[in-house]
Structure formats: structure tokens, C-alpha cells
Amino acid sequence: MIDTATDPLLAGYRRFRDRKWPEARQAYETLAQAGQTPHTLFLACSDSRADPALIFDAAPGDLFVVRNVANLVPPYAPDGGLHGVSAALEFGVKALKVSRIVVMGHALCGGVQAMRSDSPPPGLDFVEAWIDQGRPAVREALHSCGHDHAVQASEEAIVRLSIQNLRTFPWIAEREAAGALTLTGLHFGIADGVLRVLGEDGVFQPV
């Protein structure tokens, strides 16, 4: 049961209704009538400290957001399985016709930290198989970087891996080749708030 008087989520909702809803109401009504037309499909980590809408000051309807452990995009695999990320990508690209896909990693990512270890997390049924897909990219990154940069290098490697895997989806690769879709890699610093962008040279640079 939820205590409607003290629940922190409902308290946040009340603040939203009191402070933000009056000025946002017209935008929400328009979105309800016309439907959503987000310009960007945003794939980010589920980490509670790295909220894309907050970081980019996005308005309702701007971003079609997909979040999972370690901001991973699996490769294209139309095998009839349950593929939540792939389904979201397909809907965003084919139905909503977004013009950009952004993959954002972040500092202090617990999923990437687990990839740096060979010991599986105890008592978890799904996490180990999920993060295992990123381990080869992390190992390669750690092999080629200094110890002082190991954490950030591994987080960046997962962003590059996800961008690489996006290009295995034929309807993403075709749109990118035609100039109708751009792919962007980002890394956000939790402690310092610095956003870094993946360049064509494969290096992340601060904005």
C-alpha cells in the first residue's frame, strides 16, 4: 500500500502539478492531440544519477529514451526472442523517424565496473549474461590504456561498442548512409558534470 500523505513520489508529483504543470499544460495537451515526434532516440544507463532529460534540459516530447544497465546496444538479432532494446530502436527509427540516436555512458557506471571483473555478481539471474556482452570491449580497452585511465577508458569502450552494434541494424545503417540519421556517443561525468563527445577520430572531447 502507498501512503498518499508521505510517499516521496507523490510529493514530487504534487510539486510538479503546483510548479511546472501550469506552464507545461499546453505542451502536454498538444502532445496528447498530435502525438509525439521526438527528434532524438536517447539510449542511456539506468543509473539514477544520469537522467538524460535532466542533463539536457529536454522538454516533454523531445527525447525517446531507452535505458538499461550500462547503456548497452546488443547486435542485430531478429531471432524471435524478447529484445527490448531492439524493439525500442525499431519503433524509434521506423515509426517515430528520429533523426538522431545518442548513446550516453557515464562515470562510475556499476555495470561497466562489473565488466572489469571476472567474478560474476552473486545471486543475480539476468545481469551477468547482459554485461558479459561488453567484457571483450572492456578487456581490449584496459589492455591499451594506462592504469590511471582504466575506469574512464572502459566506460568509453562501451559507448563505442553500442555505436558499433547500432550499425549492425540494417535500417539504421541505411538511414545513416543516406544522411537521414546520425549516431552520437557521449560520456557524462557524475561528479564534475562535464559532457564529452565522441569524435570521428574515436576520441572523447569535452563540450
N, C-alpha and C positions, 0 to 999 in steps of 0.2 A: 504494500500500500504506500501511496505517496502522501506526505504531509503537505497539503497545499499552502499552509501558512509559513513553513520554514524551508521548504525544498529549495536548494540553490539554483536549480534550473528554472523553476517557476519564478524565482526572484529576478533572474536575468530576463525572463520573458516580460515581466512587468516593467522592467526598466526600458526594454525595447519598445513596448507599447506606449510608454509615457514619453520617452525622449526621441526615439527615432521614427516610430510609425507615422506620426503626423506629417513629417516631411517626405517620407518614403511611400506613403499610401498610394499616391498617384502612379508612381513607377510600378508598384506591385499590381495595381488594377490593370495597367497597360499590359504587363506581362501575362496576367491571367487571361486577358481577352485575345491578345495577339500571339501568345506562345513565346517560348524562349528562342533567342537567336544569339547564343554566346559566341564571341569571336575566338575564344581560346579553350582548348581542352587542356586541363592542368592536371598532370599526374605527380602526386606528391606523397611523402611518407605520412603514415597515420599519426606520427608523433604529435602530441598535443601542443608542442611549442612551435610548430612550423605550419601555421594556418595560412594558406595562400590568400584567401580573401582579406585577411587582416594585413598581411605583409604588403600586398599590392593595392590596398585601399579600394578593392573592387566593389562595384555596385551590384545589386541583385540582377541576374541575367547576363553578367559579363563572362563568368567562368563556368565551364562544365568540369567539375572537379572529381577526380578519381584518386583515392588514397588507399595505400596498403603498406605493409611492413617493408621498409627500405626502398620505397618508390621504384619497385621493380616492374619492368615490362617483360613478360615471357615472350619467346619467339612465336611466330605464327604457327598454329597447330590446329587446323579445322578437323578434329578427330571425334567430334560429338561429345566431348567431355564438358564439364562445367567450368567455363573460363570467364570469370567475372571481369577481369581487366580487358580481355579481348572483346567481350561483349560491349563494354563501355566505349572502347575505342571505335568499334564498328558503328555504334549509334552516334557517337560524336562526329565522326568523319562522314559517314554516309547519310545519316538522317539530318543532323544539325548543320553539317557542312562547315565545321570550324575551319578557320584559315591558319591556325597555328596549334601545334602541340608542344607543350612545355613539360619537361621533366625536371623537377627540383629536388635535389638532395640537400642534406643539411648537416651541420656539425653535431657531434655527439650522438650519432644515429645508433641506436641499440641493435638494430638488425644488421648493420654493417659490422658493428663490433663483434657480433656472433659469427659473422663470416670470417673474421680474422682468427677465430679459434677452431681447432679441430674437434673440440668436445661438444657434442650436441647438447642443447638446453634440456635439462631433465624434466620429465613429466609433461612434455608438450606434444600433442598429436599431429599438428599441422605446420608449425613454424619451421622445424628442421628441414623438411623437404622443400619448403618455399625458399628459405635463404640459401640452401645448397646450390641453387642455380647461379648464385652470384659468387661463390667461392673461387672458381678458376680466375675470374677477372680480378678479384682482390689479391689472390696469391701473385699474379703477374705484376700488379701494381706495387706490391710490397717488395718484390724481388728487384725492382728497378728504381726504388726511391730510398732516400736516407731514413734512418730511424726517426728523426725529428719530424718528418712529414708523413709518417706511416698512416696516421688516422685520417688526415685530410685526403691523402692520395687514394686510400681505399674508398672513401665516400665519393670522390670524383669518378673513380673507376666504375662504380655502379650507375652513375648518371650516363657515362659513355656507353656502358653495356645496354642500358634501356633505350638509348637513342639508336644504337646498332640494331637492337631487336625490333624497334618500330619499323625499320626499313625492310624487315622480312615480311611485313604485311603488304601484299601486292597493291591494294587500294590506297595505302599510304605512300608507298614508293612511287606509284604512278602520279599521284597528285603532287608530290614533292618535285618530281622531274618536270612536271608541267608548269611549275611555279604557282600552283594553287594552294600549296600547303607548305609551311615552314616548320622545322623542328628546332627547338631551342633547349639547351641544357643550362641549368642554374645550380648554384650551391649557396645556401644561406647560413650565415654564422649566427648561432643561437646567442652567444654571449656578447658579440660586438654588433650584431645587426647588419653586417656587411653582406651584400649580394654580389656574387661573382658569376660571370657569364662565360660559357664555353665558346671559345673562338674557333675559327676554321682551322687553326693550327693545332687544335686539340688541347690548348692550354686555357685554364680558367683565369679570368682577369676581373678585378673589382670594377663595379659600375662607377 
